[in-house]
Amino acid sequence: MDRIDRKLLATLQADSQSSLAQLADRVGLSSSACHRRMRALEENGTITGYGARVDAGKIGLNLHALIDITLESQSREAMERFERAALDSTEILECYLISGVADYRLRIAARDMADYDRLHRDCLARLPGVSAMHTSFVIRPIKAWNGYALA
């Protein structure tokens, strides 16, 4: 990956709605060269997709939580069962295998505390192999993820 690829990726992270001509101009390439580089980055898996960032509050998701999960067992089978269940849940926004006291960290969003209670009962409490669950509620975001530093 060269300097131009990094500039292309940084520009796409900042604004993926730009036209190909605008993008090419920003990175100093012709449209066809820019398109070839984008295709190559897509084909090699560097670019994994495109999407819109949505304001959670505007769609009614005002309660955000981080949940640390400890499993009863760290066997391969137990972890695979848990991970499949997390992947299958549309209400779990993110799931990370982590080091430290807990085994996994989940991120969820709910409309309010009543909705979180429903989510807890219908989704989180049904995850397989969980021995402990510790929830921290987000008071307010300070810095949201906005792309990788590509300097």
NORNORUR-V12148 format. One record per residue. RES is the residue in one small letter. SS is DSSP state (H for helix, E for strand, C for the rest). Layout:
RES:SS / RES:SS
This chain:
m:C / d:C / r:H / i:H / d:H / r:H / k:H / l:H / l:H / a:H / t:H / l:H / q:H / a:H / d:C / s:C / q:C / s:C / s:C / l:H / a:H / q:H / l:H / a:H / d:H / r:H / v:H / g:C / l:C / s:C / s:H / s:H / a:H / c:H / h:H / r:H / r:H / m:H / r:H / a:H / l:H / e:H / e:H / n:C / g:C / t:C / i:C / t:C / g:C / y:C / g:C / a:C / r:C / v:C / d:C / a:H / g:H / k:H / i:H / g:C / l:C / n:C / l:E / h:E / a:E / l:E / i:E / d:E / i:E / t:E / l:E / e:C / s:C / q:C / s:C / r:H / e:H / a:H / m:H / e:H / r:H / f:H / e:H / r:H / a:H / a:H / l:H / d:H / s:C / t:C / e:C / i:E / l:E / e:E / c:E / y:E / l:E / i:C / s:C / g:C / v:C / a:C / d:C / y:E / r:E / l:E / r:E / i:E / a:E / a:E / r:C / d:C / m:H / a:H / d:H / y:H / d:H / r:H / l:H / h:H / r:H / d:H / c:C / l:H / a:H / r:H / l:C / p:C / g:C / v:E / s:E / a:E / m:E / h:E / t:E / s:E / f:E / v:C / i:C / r:C / p:C / i:C / k:C / a:C / w:C / n:C / g:C / y:C / a:C / l:C / a:C
